[in-house]
Amino acid sequence: MPGLKFRVLLDSVKEEEIFCDIVVNDDQTFESFYKTILQAFDFSNDQMASFFVSDVEWNKGKEISLMDMAFGPSDLEEAPDQMSDLMIRETIQDPKQRFILVYDFLNMWIFLIELQEILSEDVGASEVVVKVGEIPEQMRKEGTNSLENMQFETEISDDLKDFDFDDDLDGGEFENIDDFDI
C-alpha cells in the first residue's frame, strides 16, 4: 500500500498560516485520518464533523460523515458514506486530490486538505511530519464563527410594520403553554 502525504490547512480569517503535513497509508479509513488531524491541531473528538470530496476550486462534493445521521430508511438516493467505512484510496481521483473537513458545525472549523505526494513506500502509523503555526487561544475559545460574534439582519415586511407584537398576540394574555386549550 502506498503512503499518501496530505497538507491540512486551517482556513481562518487570521493572517497567520496554520497547517500541517500528514502521511497516511492509502488503506486507512477517513476516521483514522480524522483522528490524526484532531491530534495535530489539538482538538477533542467530541464534535460532529464531515469530510467533503472537493474539486480544484474547493467546491464541496460527496459527503463523508463521522456517523450515520439518518432517522431511519431514507428517501435519499445516496446517503453520505461514513468515515469508518471508507478507505482514503477509494476517493483518490486526482494526484492533487482535495478534501474539505468541517469540524464542529456550530463553530464551523474548516480544514482544506490537498494530496501533496504519493509515496512509494508504506507508512506505519499516520503521523504529522510538518507543523506550522499554532491556533491562538482566543480563536480556539471563540471558534471561527462564534454565534456571539454574528450579526443577524431581519427585514419586516410593510404589512407587519404596524403590528405591535406585545399587544396584538392573543391580547397580551399568553403567560405559558398551559393557557392553550389543547
C-alpha positions as CSV (number, residue, x, y, z in Angstrom):
1,M,0.0,0.0,0.0
2,P,1.5,3.4,-0.9
3,G,1.7,6.2,1.5
4,L,-0.1,9.5,1.0
5,K,1.2,12.9,2.1
6,F,-1.6,15.5,2.7
7,R,-1.3,19.2,3.5
8,V,-4.0,20.1,6.0
9,L,-4.6,23.9,6.2
10,L,-6.9,25.5,8.8
11,D,-9.0,28.0,6.9
12,S,-9.1,31.2,9.1
13,V,-9.7,34.9,8.9
14,K,-6.4,35.4,10.7
15,E,-3.5,36.2,8.5
16,E,-1.3,33.6,10.1
17,E,-1.0,30.3,8.2
18,I,-1.7,27.2,10.3
19,F,-1.1,23.9,8.6
20,C,0.5,20.5,8.9
21,D,1.6,17.7,6.6
22,I,0.3,14.3,7.5
23,V,1.3,11.0,6.0
24,V,-1.0,8.0,6.0
25,N,-1.4,4.7,4.2
26,D,-4.0,4.7,1.4
27,D,-5.8,1.8,3.0
28,Q,-6.6,3.7,6.2
29,T,-10.1,4.9,6.8
30,F,-11.2,8.5,6.9
31,E,-11.9,8.0,10.6
32,S,-8.3,7.2,11.3
33,F,-7.2,10.2,9.2
34,Y,-9.7,12.4,11.0
35,K,-8.3,11.4,14.4
36,T,-4.8,12.2,13.3
37,I,-6.0,15.7,12.1
38,L,-7.7,16.3,15.5
39,Q,-4.5,15.3,17.4
40,A,-2.3,17.5,15.1
41,F,-4.5,20.6,15.8
42,D,-5.2,19.7,19.4
43,F,-8.9,19.4,19.0
44,S,-11.1,17.0,21.0
45,N,-13.1,14.2,19.5
46,D,-16.5,15.5,20.9
47,Q,-17.9,17.3,17.9
48,M,-19.7,16.3,14.7
49,A,-17.6,16.5,11.5
50,S,-17.7,15.6,7.8
51,F,-15.2,15.4,5.0
52,F,-16.3,16.5,1.5
53,V,-14.6,15.4,-1.6
54,S,-13.6,18.6,-3.4
55,D,-12.6,19.8,-6.8
56,V,-9.7,22.1,-7.8
57,E,-11.9,25.2,-6.9
58,W,-12.7,23.9,-3.4
59,N,-16.3,23.2,-4.2
60,K,-17.9,20.6,-1.9
61,G,-18.8,17.3,-3.4
62,K,-19.7,13.9,-1.9
63,E,-20.0,14.0,1.9
64,I,-18.2,11.5,4.2
65,S,-19.8,11.9,7.7
66,L,-18.5,10.9,11.1
67,M,-21.6,8.9,11.8
68,D,-24.9,8.0,10.3
69,M,-27.3,10.8,11.0
70,A,-30.3,9.3,9.2
71,F,-33.5,8.9,11.2
72,G,-34.4,5.6,9.5
73,P,-35.0,4.5,6.0
74,S,-34.2,7.5,3.8
75,D,-35.6,8.8,0.6
76,L,-32.2,10.0,-0.4
77,E,-30.8,8.2,-3.4
78,E,-27.3,8.3,-2.0
79,A,-26.7,8.7,1.8
80,P,-23.3,10.0,2.9
81,D,-20.6,7.4,3.4
82,Q,-19.3,7.1,7.0
83,M,-15.7,7.8,7.9
84,S,-15.3,4.4,9.5
85,D,-16.5,2.5,6.3
86,L,-14.5,4.3,3.6
87,M,-10.8,4.0,2.9
88,I,-8.9,7.0,1.6
89,R,-7.8,5.3,-1.6
90,E,-11.4,4.8,-2.6
91,T,-11.8,8.6,-3.1
92,I,-8.5,9.5,-4.8
93,Q,-9.3,10.5,-8.3
94,D,-6.5,13.0,-8.9
95,P,-2.8,13.3,-8.0
96,K,-3.7,16.6,-6.3
97,Q,-7.0,15.3,-4.8
98,R,-8.6,17.8,-2.4
99,F,-11.0,17.4,0.6
100,I,-12.7,19.8,2.9
101,L,-13.1,18.9,6.5
102,V,-15.8,20.7,8.5
103,Y,-15.4,20.2,12.3
104,D,-17.9,21.4,14.9
105,F,-20.8,22.6,12.9
106,L,-21.7,25.3,15.4
107,N,-18.3,27.0,15.2
108,M,-17.5,25.8,11.6
109,W,-13.8,25.0,11.8
110,I,-12.9,24.4,8.1
111,F,-9.8,22.5,7.0
112,L,-8.6,22.5,3.4
113,I,-6.8,19.3,2.6
114,E,-4.8,18.6,-0.5
115,L,-2.8,15.5,-1.6
116,Q,0.8,16.6,-1.9
117,E,2.6,13.4,-2.8
118,I,2.0,9.7,-3.4
119,L,4.9,7.9,-1.6
120,S,6.3,4.6,-3.0
121,E,6.8,3.1,0.5
122,D,4.4,2.0,3.2
123,V,3.8,4.3,6.1
124,G,3.5,2.7,9.5
125,A,1.0,4.7,11.6
126,S,-0.4,8.0,10.5
127,E,2.0,10.8,11.5
128,V,2.4,14.5,11.4
129,V,5.7,15.3,9.5
130,V,5.5,19.1,9.4
131,K,3.6,21.5,11.6
132,V,3.5,25.3,11.1
133,G,1.7,27.8,13.3
134,E,-0.5,27.4,16.4
135,I,-4.1,28.2,16.9
136,P,-4.3,31.3,19.1
137,E,-6.1,30.6,22.4
138,Q,-8.7,33.4,21.7
139,M,-9.6,31.8,18.3
140,R,-9.9,28.4,20.0
141,K,-12.3,29.8,22.5
142,E,-14.4,31.7,20.0
143,G,-14.2,29.4,17.0
144,T,-14.0,30.9,13.6
145,N,-17.7,31.9,13.5
146,S,-18.9,32.1,17.1
147,L,-22.6,32.8,17.3
148,E,-21.9,35.5,19.8
149,N,-20.0,37.4,17.1
150,M,-22.5,37.0,14.3
151,Q,-24.9,39.8,13.4
152,F,-28.3,38.9,12.0
153,E,-30.4,41.2,10.0
154,T,-34.1,40.9,9.6
155,E,-36.4,42.7,7.3
156,I,-40.0,43.3,8.4
157,S,-42.5,43.4,5.6
158,D,-44.6,46.5,5.2
159,D,-47.7,44.5,6.2
160,L,-46.2,43.9,9.7
161,K,-44.7,47.4,10.4
162,D,-47.8,48.5,12.4
163,F,-48.1,45.2,14.2
164,D,-47.4,45.5,18.0
165,F,-46.1,42.1,18.8
166,D,-46.7,42.6,22.6
167,D,-50.3,43.8,22.4
168,D,-51.6,42.1,19.3
169,L,-50.7,38.5,20.1
170,D,-53.5,36.8,22.0
171,G,-54.4,40.1,23.6
172,G,-51.1,40.0,25.5
173,E,-52.6,37.4,27.8
174,F,-50.3,34.5,27.0
175,E,-48.2,33.5,30.0
176,N,-47.4,29.9,29.3
177,I,-48.3,26.8,27.2
178,D,-50.9,25.8,29.7
179,D,-53.1,28.8,28.6
180,F,-53.9,26.9,25.4
181,D,-56.8,24.5,25.3
182,I,-55.2,21.5,23.7
